[in-house]
Amino acid sequence: MLIGLAIRLIILPFNIKTQNQSKKMQEMMPEMQKIERKYANRTDQEAMILKSQETMELYKKYKVSPFLSCLLSLIQIPIILAMFYMMASPLTHIMKMDEAQINEYKDEIIATRKAEAVAMLEATSGEYSLVEYEKALENIEKATYLNPTYSEIEVIKEKELMDLNFLGINLGDVASANKGNYKLLVIPVLSALFTYLSVAVTNWLNKKKGIVQQKPEDMEIPMPDMRIMNATMPIMLGFVAYSVPQGVGLYWATSNFLGIIQTLVMNHKVFKKEKKMLNEGTTKKK
């Protein structure tokens, strides 16, 4: 949670700039549509160059960067990947343990589990034919005994090397691999819920500002149907949180929750500033 808060503070300047640019993008949209209509029936190279030049001039006029809106999303990608690798390999990335020591722990666990499997097979050997017994023994030898992706998490649990518990939930557990543990559904559900609320709050604030999301068939510039994306994104991210260590899902849920608060606070400040400017303008006219 503290990591989520720290990262939100780091990317706060980008959030402020993105919000300001979104407002400017709405203001420049009518002129952007004029450019689209101007070159709608032309596909020659000269038209494409002129269209590109006029579009860039429009960006300069409104002081909008066409890349900044994507930057915030791109920043999140390495952060999420870093969180995944940190939670999937905590011995390497958190405890900074030597690889030789990690492999030694893994070999011990594999040997113990293999010995237990052989002992169990021998205890029930009378129930098998010779061929079946040899086949079962062969399967025991071939078994991996450790999940290759989350082997370090299994080592931590087996050797009790680190406490990954948070409010009764082990942040190294993966919900999809522990289907009987319903507590592990809490974080994926919160991840989906806060993602949905983040989108819903943004849409609500846009409506208050008079910004109405157009349907694709009503747009002069073809755009993806954001309604479908807004509906599927929470489900998709909830499924991702269900399929990765709980610590990754907790970060995403915390980040979205803090993002909702941040959006509301920022918009409240902008609203108060605009209201103050409007009142001052009205006073001057009088």
Summary of the structure (lengths in Angstrom):
residues: 286
radius of gyration: 27.7
end to end distance: 51.3
largest distance: 102.8
contacts: 743
relative contact order: 0.10
helix: 77%
strand: 2%
